[in-house]
Amino acid sequence: MPTQQRYLAYADLEVPLPKGQHMLRPSVAGRLLQALELTGTERGARDWCRSGFLTACLAAVSAHVDPSKFFPELAELAKSNLATLSIGNTRIVTGDALATPADARKR
């Protein structure tokens, strides 16, 4: 959570982030994670996370996560948040994930 919005940490709200982005509501993130039915062995799971929250959740139930960030500012925010939590099974990629060739996205 951005420091100035930590009081919203337990509310089921979309929290605004830089560059006009927002964090998913926790209930939506939870449903998304449930729907994926991950086993813990997945490698290369991708997400388009913003603050690193969903990446942290995916990292907890996957072998490795490669989140893509369109905005470098959000990439740095996610890297900082993940480092603070000592989450190391991620590799933040800055760029447009949808512009990545399909064969590279499968790795």
N, C-alpha and C positions, 0 to 999 in steps of 0.2 A: 504494500500500500504506500502511495506517496505520503510522506510525513504529514503534510497538512490535511490529509484525509483519513488518517488512521482511525478516527472516531467512527468511520463507516465500515470498519473491518468486519463486523458481524451482521451487517445489513445485507439483504439480498438486492443489491443495487449495482448498476453499471457505474464504475468509478471512472471519471474522466482522467485521461493521460495526455501527455504532450502530443502535438501534431494532430489534434482532433480525434484521437483514438480513445478507446475506453476498454476497461477490463470487462470480461463477461460477468454476468451475474453469477454468483456461486452456484445457484441451483442449475443454471444452464451448463456451467463447466462440469458439475457433477453428473448430470444426465449424459453429457458428451462422453465423459470417461467411462460411464457404465455401458453405454452403447458400443464402445470399442471392444469390450470383452477381451482386454489384453491379458496375456498369460504371464508376462514378465520376461519373456525371451525375445521379444521384438527388438530389432535393431533398425535404426534409421527412421523410426517413427517421426513424422514431421508435423509441425504445427505452425500456425501463423500468430504466435502469441505476441503480446505487447510488453508486459512488465516482467515476464518470467514466471508468473504464477502457474499458468497452465503447463509450461515446460517443467516446472518443479513437480507438479502432479504426475505428468507423463513419465518423468524420470524415475519416480518412485515405483512405477509399475511396468517399466520397460527396461531393456538392457541398455539402450542408447537412444537419444533424441536429437534431431537436427532441426532446431527451429529456425525459420527464416524471418528476417526483419526487413521491412521496406525502408524504415527510417533509421539511420545510424544512431540518432539520439535514443531511440527505444532499444536498439541493440545494446548500447552501453548500459542502459538502465537494467535490462534483463541480465547482462553479464555480471553486473554489480550485485544484483539481488541473488543470483544463483551462487556467486562466490561467497556471499555472506552466509548462505545456508550450507556451504561446503558440498554443493551438488556438482559432481564432476563428470557424469555420464551424458554430457550435452556438448554440442558444438554449435555456437551461434553463427549463423550465416546472414550477412547483410546483403540484401538484394531482393528482387522480385521473384518469389518462388514460382509464380505462374509463368515466368519467362524462362525458367530452367527447362532445358530439353527433357522430354518425357523419360528417356533412358537414364539420364542422370538422376532423376527424382526417384527411381526404383532402387538405387544403391543404398 
